[in-house]
Amino acid sequence: MEAFTGFIVFVIALLAFLATGIPVAVATGLIGIVGTYLFVSPYAVSQIAIVSFSTTSYFILTVVPLFILMGEALAITGIGRDLFRAAQLWLHRIPGSLAVGTIFACTGFSAVCGSSPVTAATIGAMAVPEMVRHGYDRRLALGVTAAGGTLGILIPPSIAMILYGVITETSIGDLFIAGILPGILIAALLSLTVLLLVIVRPQIAPRLQQTASWPERLRVLGAVIPVLVLSFLVLGSIYFGVATPTEAGAVGAAGALAIAALSKKLNSNVIGTILGNTVRTTAMFLLLLIGGLFSAFMLTRLGIPQGMAKALISLNLPPWIIVILINVLLMVLGMFMDPMSVLVIIVPVFFPAILAMNYNPVWFGILVTINIEIAAISPPVGFNLFVLKSVIPEASLSEVIVGSLLFILPLAIGILLLIFFPQIALYLPGLAK
C-alpha cells in the first residue's frame, strides 16, 4: 500500500502545481528534482540529467520533427478540404453523411499527420461550417470533429506512439502497424454512433438534397491520391521492412513538401511558418518528455512502479480486471492532465505490472493511445475542445463539450474490444514478423 500512497501523493502534488498555472513540463520536472533531493538522495539529482540526456539522445527521436513537418506541410495544401469533399460526395446517400464524411476525412488526414489537434483544426475549419450550413445541429458537428480529430494519434504515423515507444523501449514500427486496424475500428464505431444518433433524432442531421455524378466523384478522388500514395509509402516501407520509422519519416517529410510545392502553396513565408510550427511542437514534445523523465526517475528510485505492480498482482484478480482498472484510472487522470503528460507520467508506473502479467507491450501501447484519445475530448482540459473553440469562434465551449461527450462511449467500447480481442492490434504486427 505504500506504493499506492506514494503515487497518490505524487498525483495530488502534480494537480496542485497545475492548479497554479505552472506548465506541465515544469511541474513534473520540479516534482522530480525536489522529490529526488528530499526522498532519494541529494547526490542522485545529478543522475536525473544523465538519464534525461541519454533518453532524449535516442536516434529514433529524430522521427518526431520529421512527422510533425509532414503534417504541417500538408495542412497548408488544402488536402483536408479535398478529403472532406471526397467523403461528402461518396457518402452523400447515407444518414448523417456530412458527419460520417468528417470522420472519414479525419481518418485520411490522420494517416499523414500524427497529431490530434492538427487533425481536428484542419478538418474542423471546413467540416463544421459546412455541416451547420446544411442544418446540422452544431453540437453534433463540433463533437464529431473533435472525436474524429483524436484519430490523429491512433492511426500511424503517431507522435504519441513514438513517445510510448521511447518510454517503454517498444518497437515504434510495430506500434505503427498495430495502430492500423484499431484506428479503422474506432472510425467505424464513431460512424456507427453518428448513424444511431441520426436514426433516433433525424432533425439533428437533415438528409442532403444533392446528387453526385461519377465524374465528380472520380475527380475529387484524384485530388487526394498523392496523399494516399504518400501514406502508403510511409507505412508500407515500415511494414515491409524497407525502411526504419526514421527513414520513413524523412520520406514523408520530403513527399509532403513536394506535394505542397506542386499545389503552388509553398513560398518563403509558408516555409517559415511550417518550420516555426515544427520547431515549437518538437520543443514542446521534448520538454514534456524531459519533465516526465524527471518524475519517472524519482518514482522509480522510490520503488513506486515496482511496488504498485506487486500490489496489483497480489490482489488475485483476473488480469483483465486489473487492465480495466488501469484504463479507468487513465481515463480519470486524462480529465485533469494533458494527454501527453498522462502518457509520460503514468505509463512508467503501470508498465511493470503489464509486463509481470505477460501482456504484450505493443497491445498495451494501443490501449494507452486510445485512452489519450478520450483525454483529448474530456473536460475540463481536453485539448481538442479548446482547439475547435478557437477554430470555430462563434461556437460556445459548452456546445463543444456537450457534443464531444457523445463520442466518449464508442472510444471506451473500442478499449473493451481490444482488451478481450487483443489480436485486433496484434494481427498485422504478427504478419510482418
C-alpha positions as CSV (number, residue, x, y, z in Angstrom):
1,M,0.0,0.0,0.0
2,E,3.0,2.3,0.5
3,A,3.5,2.4,-3.3
4,F,-0.2,3.4,-3.8
5,T,0.2,6.1,-1.1
6,G,3.3,7.5,-2.8
7,F,1.6,7.5,-6.1
8,I,-1.5,9.3,-4.7
9,V,0.8,11.9,-3.1
10,F,2.6,12.4,-6.4
11,V,-0.7,13.0,-8.3
12,I,-2.0,15.4,-5.7
13,A,1.3,17.4,-5.8
14,L,1.1,17.5,-9.6
15,L,-2.5,18.7,-9.7
16,A,-1.7,21.3,-7.1
17,F,1.1,22.6,-9.3
18,L,-1.2,22.6,-12.4
19,A,-3.9,24.5,-10.5
20,T,-1.4,27.4,-10.0
21,G,-1.0,27.6,-13.8
22,I,2.5,26.1,-13.9
23,P,3.1,24.3,-17.3
24,V,3.0,20.6,-17.1
25,A,6.6,20.1,-18.2
26,V,7.8,22.5,-15.5
27,A,5.6,20.9,-12.8
28,T,6.7,17.3,-13.5
29,G,10.4,18.5,-13.6
30,L,10.2,20.3,-10.3
31,I,8.5,17.5,-8.6
32,G,11.1,15.1,-9.9
33,I,14.0,17.2,-8.8
34,V,12.6,18.2,-5.4
35,G,11.3,14.7,-4.7
36,T,14.7,13.1,-5.6
37,Y,16.6,15.6,-3.4
38,L,14.3,15.1,-0.4
39,F,13.4,11.4,-0.5
40,V,16.1,9.7,-2.5
41,S,19.4,11.5,-2.2
42,P,20.8,14.9,-2.9
43,Y,23.6,13.2,-4.9
44,A,21.0,11.4,-7.0
45,V,19.8,14.7,-8.5
46,S,22.8,14.7,-10.9
47,Q,21.8,11.4,-12.3
48,I,18.5,12.9,-13.5
49,A,20.3,14.9,-16.1
50,I,22.3,11.9,-17.2
51,V,19.2,9.7,-17.6
52,S,17.3,12.5,-19.4
53,F,20.1,13.3,-21.8
54,S,20.6,9.6,-22.7
55,T,16.9,9.1,-23.4
56,T,16.5,12.3,-25.5
57,S,19.6,11.4,-27.4
58,Y,18.0,8.3,-28.9
59,F,18.3,8.4,-32.7
60,I,14.7,7.3,-33.1
61,L,13.5,10.7,-31.7
62,T,14.7,12.3,-34.9
63,V,11.5,11.0,-36.5
64,V,9.4,13.4,-34.3
65,P,10.2,16.6,-36.1
66,L,10.0,14.8,-39.5
67,F,6.4,13.6,-38.9
68,I,5.5,17.0,-37.5
69,L,6.9,18.6,-40.6
70,M,4.9,16.3,-42.8
71,G,1.7,17.1,-41.1
72,E,2.4,20.9,-41.1
73,A,3.3,20.9,-44.8
74,L,0.2,19.0,-45.8
75,A,-2.1,21.1,-43.6
76,I,-1.4,24.2,-45.8
77,T,-2.0,22.4,-49.1
78,G,-5.8,22.2,-48.7
79,I,-5.7,18.4,-48.6
80,G,-8.1,18.4,-45.6
81,R,-10.7,20.2,-47.8
82,D,-10.2,17.7,-50.6
83,L,-10.6,14.7,-48.2
84,F,-13.8,16.2,-46.8
85,R,-15.1,16.9,-50.2
86,A,-14.3,13.4,-51.4
87,A,-16.1,11.9,-48.3
88,Q,-19.0,14.2,-48.9
89,L,-19.6,13.1,-52.5
90,W,-19.1,9.4,-51.9
91,L,-21.2,9.1,-48.8
92,H,-24.0,11.6,-49.5
93,R,-26.7,8.9,-49.6
94,I,-26.3,7.7,-46.0
95,P,-27.9,9.3,-43.0
96,G,-25.7,11.9,-41.4
97,S,-23.4,11.8,-44.4
98,L,-21.6,15.0,-43.6
99,A,-20.8,13.9,-40.1
100,V,-19.7,10.4,-41.2
101,G,-17.7,12.1,-44.0
102,T,-16.0,14.2,-41.4
103,I,-14.8,11.0,-39.6
104,F,-13.6,9.6,-42.9
105,A,-11.8,12.8,-43.7
106,C,-10.1,12.8,-40.3
107,T,-9.1,9.2,-40.8
108,G,-7.4,10.0,-44.1
109,F,-5.7,13.1,-42.8
110,S,-4.5,11.2,-39.7
111,A,-2.6,8.8,-41.9
112,V,-0.2,11.6,-42.9
113,C,-0.4,13.8,-39.8
114,G,0.3,12.2,-36.4
115,S,-1.3,15.0,-34.3
116,S,-4.8,15.1,-32.9
117,P,-5.1,18.9,-32.5
118,V,-3.8,19.5,-36.1
119,T,-6.3,16.9,-37.5
120,A,-9.2,18.5,-35.5
121,A,-8.3,22.0,-36.5
122,T,-7.6,21.3,-40.2
123,I,-10.8,19.2,-40.8
124,G,-12.9,21.2,-38.4
125,A,-12.3,24.6,-40.1
126,M,-14.1,23.2,-43.2
127,A,-16.4,20.5,-41.9
128,V,-18.2,22.3,-39.0
129,P,-19.3,25.4,-41.1
130,E,-20.4,23.0,-43.9
131,M,-22.5,20.9,-41.5
132,V,-24.1,23.9,-39.9
133,R,-24.9,25.4,-43.3
134,H,-26.8,22.2,-44.2
135,G,-28.9,22.4,-41.0
136,Y,-26.9,20.0,-38.8
137,D,-27.0,20.5,-35.0
138,R,-23.9,22.5,-34.1
139,R,-23.2,20.3,-31.1
140,L,-23.1,17.2,-33.3
141,A,-20.9,19.0,-35.8
142,L,-18.4,20.0,-33.2
143,G,-18.5,16.7,-31.3
144,V,-17.9,14.5,-34.3
145,T,-15.0,16.7,-35.4
146,A,-13.4,16.7,-32.0
147,A,-13.7,12.9,-31.8
148,G,-12.6,12.4,-35.4
149,G,-9.6,14.5,-34.7
150,T,-8.4,12.1,-32.0
151,L,-7.7,9.5,-34.7
152,G,-4.6,11.7,-35.5
153,I,-2.7,9.9,-32.6
154,L,-4.0,6.4,-33.3
155,I,-3.7,6.0,-37.0
156,P,0.0,5.9,-37.8
157,P,2.2,7.9,-38.0
158,S,1.6,8.9,-34.4
159,I,3.6,11.2,-32.1
160,A,2.0,9.5,-29.1
161,M,3.2,6.1,-30.2
162,I,6.7,7.4,-30.7
163,L,6.7,8.7,-27.2
164,Y,5.4,5.5,-25.8
165,G,8.0,3.5,-27.7
166,V,10.8,5.6,-26.3
167,I,9.5,5.4,-22.7
168,T,8.9,1.6,-22.8
169,E,11.6,0.7,-25.3
170,T,9.0,-0.9,-27.6
171,S,9.4,-1.1,-31.4
172,I,7.9,2.0,-32.9
173,G,7.5,0.2,-36.2
174,D,5.4,-2.5,-34.5
175,L,3.3,0.2,-32.8
176,F,2.6,2.0,-36.1
177,I,1.5,-1.2,-37.7
178,A,-0.6,-2.2,-34.7
179,G,-2.5,1.0,-34.8
180,I,-4.0,0.5,-38.3
181,L,-6.8,-1.9,-37.5
182,P,-7.7,-0.3,-34.2
183,G,-7.8,3.0,-36.0
184,I,-10.2,1.6,-38.6
185,L,-12.3,0.1,-35.7
186,I,-12.5,3.4,-33.8
187,A,-13.5,5.2,-37.0
188,A,-16.2,2.6,-37.6
189,L,-17.5,2.9,-34.1
190,L,-17.6,6.7,-34.3
191,S,-19.5,6.4,-37.6
192,L,-22.0,3.9,-36.1
193,T,-22.6,6.3,-33.3
194,V,-23.5,9.1,-35.7
195,L,-25.8,6.7,-37.6
196,L,-27.6,5.7,-34.4
197,L,-27.9,9.4,-33.2
198,V,-29.4,10.4,-36.6
199,I,-31.8,7.5,-36.7
200,V,-33.1,8.4,-33.2
201,R,-33.1,12.1,-33.8
202,P,-33.3,12.8,-37.6
203,Q,-33.6,16.5,-37.1
204,I,-30.0,16.9,-36.0
205,A,-28.7,15.9,-39.4
206,P,-31.1,16.6,-42.3
207,R,-30.5,14.5,-45.4
208,L,-28.7,16.2,-48.2
209,Q,-30.8,17.1,-51.3
210,Q,-27.9,16.6,-53.7
211,T,-26.6,14.2,-56.2
212,A,-23.0,13.4,-57.2
213,S,-22.1,12.2,-60.7
214,W,-19.4,9.6,-61.1
215,P,-17.1,12.0,-63.0
216,E,-17.4,14.4,-59.9
217,R,-16.6,11.6,-57.5
218,L,-13.6,10.4,-59.5
219,R,-12.3,13.9,-60.0
220,V,-12.3,14.7,-56.3
221,L,-10.8,11.3,-55.5
222,G,-8.0,12.1,-57.8
223,A,-7.2,15.2,-55.7
224,V,-6.4,13.1,-52.7
225,I,-4.4,10.3,-54.5
226,P,-1.0,12.0,-53.9
227,V,-1.6,11.9,-50.1
228,L,-2.9,8.3,-50.2
229,V,0.3,7.3,-52.1
230,L,2.5,9.2,-49.6
231,S,0.7,7.5,-46.7
232,F,1.3,4.1,-48.4
233,L,5.0,4.9,-48.9
234,V,5.5,5.8,-45.3
235,L,3.6,3.0,-43.7
236,G,4.3,0.4,-46.4
237,S,8.0,1.0,-46.2
238,I,7.9,0.3,-42.4
239,Y,5.5,-2.7,-42.8
240,F,7.6,-4.5,-45.4
241,G,10.9,-3.7,-43.7
242,V,12.2,-1.5,-46.5
243,A,12.8,1.5,-44.1
244,T,13.1,2.3,-40.5
245,P,10.5,4.7,-38.9
246,T,13.1,7.4,-39.1
247,E,13.8,6.8,-42.8
248,A,10.1,6.6,-43.5
249,G,9.6,9.9,-41.7
250,A,12.2,11.5,-43.9
251,V,10.4,10.2,-47.0
252,G,7.1,11.5,-45.6
253,A,8.5,15.0,-44.9
254,A,10.1,15.3,-48.3
255,G,7.0,14.0,-50.0
256,A,4.7,16.4,-48.1
257,L,6.9,19.3,-49.1
258,A,6.9,18.1,-52.8
259,I,3.0,17.9,-52.7
260,A,2.9,21.4,-51.2
261,A,5.2,22.7,-53.9
262,L,3.1,21.1,-56.7
263,S,0.0,22.6,-55.2
264,K,1.7,26.0,-55.6
265,K,1.1,26.8,-51.9
266,L,4.8,26.9,-51.0
267,N,6.6,30.2,-50.7
268,S,9.2,31.7,-48.3
269,N,6.6,32.8,-45.8
270,V,4.8,29.5,-45.8
271,I,8.1,27.6,-45.4
272,G,8.9,29.9,-42.4
273,T,5.5,29.1,-40.9
274,I,5.9,25.4,-41.4
275,L,9.4,25.3,-39.9
276,G,8.4,27.6,-37.0
277,N,5.4,25.4,-36.1
278,T,7.6,22.3,-36.4
279,V,10.2,23.7,-34.0
280,R,7.7,24.8,-31.5
281,T,5.8,21.5,-31.5
282,T,9.0,19.5,-31.3
283,A,10.3,21.6,-28.4
284,M,7.0,21.1,-26.5
285,F,7.2,17.4,-27.1
286,L,10.8,17.2,-25.8
287,L,10.1,19.4,-22.7
288,L,7.1,17.2,-21.8
289,L,9.4,14.1,-22.2
290,I,12.2,15.6,-20.1
291,G,9.8,16.7,-17.3
292,G,8.2,13.3,-17.3
293,L,11.6,11.6,-17.1
294,F,12.5,13.7,-14.1
295,S,9.3,12.5,-12.3
296,A,9.7,8.9,-13.6
297,F,13.3,8.8,-12.2
298,M,12.1,9.8,-8.8
299,L,9.2,7.4,-8.8
300,T,11.4,4.5,-9.9
301,R,14.1,5.2,-7.3
302,L,11.4,5.2,-4.6
303,G,10.2,1.8,-5.9
304,I,6.7,3.1,-6.6
305,P,6.1,1.4,-10.0
306,Q,7.6,-1.8,-8.8
307,G,5.5,-1.7,-5.6
308,M,2.3,-1.0,-7.5
309,A,3.0,-3.8,-9.9
310,K,3.4,-6.2,-7.0
311,A,0.3,-4.8,-5.2
312,L,-1.9,-5.2,-8.3
313,I,-0.8,-8.7,-8.9
314,S,-1.3,-9.6,-5.2
315,L,-5.0,-8.6,-5.4
316,N,-5.5,-12.0,-7.0
317,L,-7.9,-10.5,-9.5
318,P,-8.2,-11.8,-13.1
319,P,-5.6,-9.9,-15.2
320,W,-8.3,-8.5,-17.5
321,I,-10.0,-6.8,-14.5
322,I,-6.6,-5.2,-13.5
323,V,-6.2,-3.9,-17.0
324,I,-9.7,-2.4,-17.0
325,L,-8.9,-0.7,-13.6
326,I,-5.7,0.7,-15.1
327,N,-7.7,2.0,-18.1
328,V,-10.3,3.6,-15.8
329,L,-7.6,5.4,-13.9
330,L,-6.0,6.6,-17.2
331,M,-9.4,8.0,-18.2
332,V,-9.9,9.8,-14.9
333,L,-6.5,11.3,-14.9
334,G,-6.9,12.3,-18.5
335,M,-9.8,14.6,-17.4
336,F,-7.3,16.7,-15.5
337,M,-4.0,16.3,-17.3
338,D,-2.6,17.0,-20.7
339,P,-2.9,13.7,-22.8
340,M,0.8,13.5,-23.5
341,S,1.5,14.2,-19.8
342,V,-0.7,11.2,-18.9
343,L,1.4,9.1,-21.2
344,V,4.8,10.3,-19.9
345,I,3.9,10.2,-16.2
346,I,1.5,7.2,-15.8
347,V,2.8,4.7,-18.3
348,P,6.1,4.1,-16.5
349,V,4.1,3.5,-13.3
350,F,1.9,0.7,-14.6
351,F,4.1,-0.7,-17.3
352,P,6.0,-3.1,-14.9
353,A,2.6,-4.6,-13.9
354,I,1.7,-5.1,-17.6
355,L,4.9,-7.0,-18.2
356,A,4.5,-9.0,-15.0
357,M,1.1,-10.2,-16.2
358,N,2.7,-11.2,-19.5
359,Y,0.7,-8.8,-21.6
360,N,2.1,-7.6,-25.0
361,P,3.7,-4.1,-24.7
362,V,2.6,-3.3,-28.2
363,W,-1.0,-4.1,-27.4
364,F,-0.9,-2.0,-24.2
365,G,0.5,0.9,-26.2
366,I,-2.6,0.9,-28.4
367,L,-4.8,0.8,-25.3
368,V,-2.9,3.8,-23.8
369,T,-3.2,5.7,-27.1
370,I,-7.0,5.2,-27.2
371,N,-7.1,6.5,-23.6
372,I,-5.2,9.5,-24.7
373,E,-7.8,10.0,-27.4
374,I,-10.5,10.0,-24.7
375,A,-8.5,12.5,-22.7
376,A,-8.3,14.8,-25.7
377,I,-12.1,15.3,-25.7
378,S,-12.8,15.0,-21.9
379,P,-13.4,18.2,-20.0
380,P,-12.1,20.2,-18.3
381,V,-8.7,20.1,-20.0
382,G,-9.4,18.2,-23.3
383,F,-7.1,19.8,-25.8
384,N,-9.3,19.2,-28.9
385,L,-12.2,21.0,-27.2
386,F,-10.2,24.2,-27.0
387,V,-8.7,23.8,-30.5
388,L,-12.2,23.6,-32.0
389,K,-13.4,26.5,-29.9
390,S,-10.5,28.6,-31.4
391,V,-11.2,27.4,-34.9
392,I,-15.0,28.0,-34.7
393,P,-15.1,31.2,-32.5
394,E,-18.9,31.5,-32.9
395,A,-19.4,28.2,-31.0
396,S,-19.6,28.2,-27.2
397,L,-17.3,25.9,-25.2
398,S,-20.3,24.2,-23.7
399,E,-21.5,23.3,-27.2
400,V,-18.1,21.7,-27.9
401,I,-18.1,19.8,-24.6
402,V,-21.7,18.5,-24.9
403,G,-21.1,17.4,-28.5
404,S,-17.8,15.6,-27.6
405,L,-19.2,13.8,-24.6
406,L,-21.5,11.8,-27.0
407,F,-18.4,10.2,-28.5
408,I,-16.5,9.1,-25.4
409,L,-18.7,5.9,-25.3
410,P,-17.5,4.4,-28.7
411,L,-13.9,5.1,-27.7
412,A,-14.5,3.2,-24.4
413,I,-16.1,0.4,-26.3
414,G,-13.0,0.3,-28.6
415,I,-10.9,-0.2,-25.5
416,L,-13.1,-3.1,-24.2
417,L,-12.9,-4.8,-27.6
418,L,-9.1,-4.6,-27.6
419,I,-8.9,-6.0,-24.1
420,F,-11.0,-9.0,-24.9
421,F,-9.7,-9.4,-28.6
422,P,-6.1,-8.3,-28.5
423,Q,-5.5,-9.7,-32.0
424,I,-7.2,-6.6,-33.4
425,A,-4.0,-4.8,-32.6
426,L,-1.5,-7.7,-32.8
427,Y,-2.6,-9.3,-36.1
428,L,-0.8,-7.1,-38.5
429,P,2.5,-6.9,-36.5
430,G,2.3,-10.7,-36.4
431,L,2.1,-10.9,-40.2
432,A,5.1,-8.6,-40.5
433,K,7.4,-10.9,-38.5
